[in-house]
């Protein structure tokens, strides 16, 4: 696959993840609840893994790309290209949500274009910790399950449910970022507090991605050691 094709896949994938996932919050957070929104995010990522995973790896998240960069799975130039594509796709998704709510007659059930924020149910420190831990979980799952060829067919399921779990925890606290691009897209068009607090939802998930990349090799090596031991025993 050439670099352009991979970047197009990341652009489209991130656009769809943000538009469908954040769109479910805009359209159904009150009527459908947290479970509906969390599963919409998770199932969207799940199907994207199978749709574009063979093309780009389906990062659709700058924190995942950073983790892959540290893990040596992508070059710095490739990672930078992915980040541009991801943030670009999220921005287009944010524009789409803004058009739907401002000119398309859609009632915004979040009253904030599904942006992320703190100050009501969680403070700055709590948000920083929450986003680091939950992004750590997601990126760790991505790096570990995609390193195991024998489980490749189930990777999308694990990754999708990991995102679902993180959203179930965080939606009522800070809107659940776990993805700097997901936060940026809606915040650009909502502005105000969402834009002023955006830095938290960029830096904290990236830290989580870095930590996951540092821990993942330990789990992967443990898995390989166990596998070799089992083969010898058999």
C-alpha positions in Angstrom: 0.0 0.0 0.0 1.3 3.4 -0.8 1.4 6.2 1.7 -1.4 8.2 0.0 -3.8 5.2 0.2 -3.0 4.7 3.8 -3.6 8.4 4.7 -6.9 8.4 2.7 -8.0 5.4 4.8 -7.0 7.2 8.0 -8.8 10.3 6.9 -12.0 8.5 6.0 -11.9 6.2 9.1 -11.4 9.1 11.5 -14.1 11.1 9.8 -16.6 8.2 10.2 -15.6 7.4 13.7 -16.1 11.0 14.9 -19.2 11.7 12.8 -21.0 8.5 13.8 -19.7 8.2 17.4 -20.1 11.9 18.4 -23.2 12.1 16.2 -24.8 9.4 18.4 -24.2 11.6 21.4 -25.6 14.6 19.6 -28.7 12.7 18.5 -29.3 10.2 21.3 -27.4 10.9 24.5 -30.6 11.8 26.3 -33.0 9.5 24.5 -30.7 6.5 24.2 -28.3 7.0 27.1 -24.7 6.3 27.7 -24.9 2.7 26.6 -26.1 3.6 23.2 -23.4 6.2 22.6 -20.6 3.9 24.0 -21.6 1.0 21.8 -21.9 3.2 18.8 -18.3 4.3 19.2 -17.2 0.8 19.9 -19.1 -0.9 17.0 -18.0 1.8 14.6 -14.4 1.2 15.5 -14.9 -2.5 15.3 -16.2 -2.4 11.7 -13.5 0.1 10.7 -10.8 -2.3 11.9 -12.0 -4.9 9.4 -12.7 -2.3 6.6 -9.5 -0.3 6.6 -7.2 -2.3 9.0 -5.6 -4.1 6.1 -4.9 -0.8 4.4 -3.6 1.5 7.2 -3.8 -0.5 10.4 -6.9 1.5 11.3 -5.3 3.8 13.9 -7.9 6.5 13.5 -6.5 8.0 16.7 -3.3 10.1 17.1 -2.6 8.3 20.4 -2.6 4.9 18.7 -0.3 6.3 16.0 2.1 7.6 18.7 2.1 4.2 20.4 2.8 2.5 17.0 5.6 5.0 16.4 7.3 4.3 19.7 6.8 0.5 19.1 8.6 0.8 15.8 5.6 -0.1 13.7 5.5 3.2 11.7 8.1 5.8 10.7 8.1 9.3 12.0 7.2 10.6 8.5 4.4 8.0 8.3 3.1 9.0 11.7 3.1 12.7 10.9 1.1 11.9 7.7 -1.4 9.9 9.7 -1.8 12.7 12.3 -2.6 15.2 9.5 -5.1 12.8 8.0 -6.7 12.0 11.4 -7.1 15.6 12.5 -8.3 16.5 9.0 -10.9 13.8 9.0 -12.1 14.8 12.5 -12.4 18.4 11.5 -14.6 17.5 8.5 -16.7 15.3 10.9 -17.0 18.3 13.2 -18.2 20.5 10.4 -20.8 17.8 9.4 -22.1 17.8 13.0 -22.2 21.6 13.1 -24.2 21.7 9.9 -26.7 19.1 11.2 -27.3 20.9 14.4 -27.2 24.5 13.1 -28.8 24.1 9.8 -30.2 20.5 9.5 -32.9 20.7 12.2 -31.1 18.2 14.5 -31.6 18.8 18.2 -28.2 18.7 20.0 -28.9 16.6 23.1 -25.4 17.4 24.4 -25.9 21.1 24.1 -22.2 21.3 23.2 -21.8 19.4 19.8 -20.6 16.4 21.8 -17.4 18.1 22.8 -15.3 17.0 25.8 -14.9 19.0 28.9 -14.4 19.0 32.7 -15.6 21.1 35.6 -19.1 19.7 36.4 -18.7 16.0 37.3 -14.9 15.9 37.3 -12.0 18.4 37.8 -8.9 19.0 35.7 -6.7 16.6 37.6 -9.3 13.8 37.5 -9.8 14.4 33.8 -6.1 14.2 33.1 -5.8 10.9 35.1 -8.9 9.4 33.5 -7.9 10.1 30.0 -4.4 8.8 30.5 -5.6 5.5 32.0 -8.4 4.9 29.5 -6.3 5.7 26.5 -3.6 3.5 28.0 -6.1 0.7 28.0 -7.2 1.2 24.4 -3.7 1.6 22.9 -2.4 -1.3 24.9 -5.2 -3.6 23.6 -4.4 -2.4 20.0 -0.7 -3.0 20.3 -1.0 -6.4 22.0 -3.8 -8.0 20.0 -2.4 -6.8 16.6 1.0 -8.4 17.5 -0.5 -11.9 17.8 -0.9 -13.3 14.3 -2.9 -16.3 15.6 -5.6 -13.9 16.9 -5.7 -11.5 14.0 -9.2 -12.4 13.0 -10.5 -11.3 16.5 -8.5 -8.1 16.8 -11.3 -5.9 15.7 -13.7 -7.3 18.4 -11.2 -6.7 21.2 -10.4 -3.2 20.0 -14.0 -2.3 19.5 -15.0 -3.5 22.9 -12.1 -1.8 24.5 -13.3 1.5 23.2 -16.8 0.7 24.3 -15.6 0.0 27.8 -13.7 3.3 28.0 -16.7 5.3 26.8 -19.0 3.6 29.3 -16.8 4.9 32.1 -16.0 8.4 30.8 -19.1 9.7 28.9 -20.8 11.0 32.0 -17.5 12.4 33.4 -15.8 14.3 30.6 -17.6 13.2 27.4 -15.0 10.5 26.8 -12.2 11.6 24.5 -9.6 8.7 24.4 -8.7 10.2 21.1 -7.3 13.7 20.5 -8.8 13.8 17.0 -12.3 13.0 18.3 -11.9 16.0 20.7 -10.5 18.4 18.2 -13.2 18.0 15.5 -16.3 19.1 17.4 -14.3 21.6 19.5 -13.3 23.6 16.5 -16.9 24.4 15.7 -18.2 24.6 19.2 -15.5 27.0 20.4 -15.7 28.6 23.8 -14.9 26.4 26.8 -14.5 23.3 24.6 -11.7 24.9 22.7 -10.0 26.3 25.8 -10.0 22.9 27.5 -9.0 21.0 24.3 -5.3 20.8 25.4 -6.2 18.3 28.1 -7.8 16.0 25.7 -4.8 16.1 23.4 -2.0 15.8 25.9 -3.5 13.3 28.3 -4.4 10.7 25.6 -1.0 11.0 24.0 0.6 10.3 27.4 -1.6 7.2 27.7 -0.4 6.1 24.2 3.2 6.5 25.2 2.8 4.5 28.4 1.0 1.7 26.5 3.8 1.5 24.0 6.3 1.1 26.8 4.2 -1.7 28.5 3.0 -3.6 25.4 6.4 -5.3 24.7 6.4 -6.8 28.2 3.0 -8.4 27.6 3.9 -9.5 24.1 7.2 -11.1 25.2 5.4 -12.9 28.1 2.9 -14.2 25.6 5.6 -15.5 23.3 7.5 -17.1 26.2 4.3 -18.9 27.3 3.6 -20.0 23.7 7.1 -21.5 23.3 6.8 -23.2 26.7 3.4 -24.7 25.7 4.9 -25.9 22.4 7.8 -27.6 24.1 5.5 -29.2 26.6 3.2 -30.5 23.8 
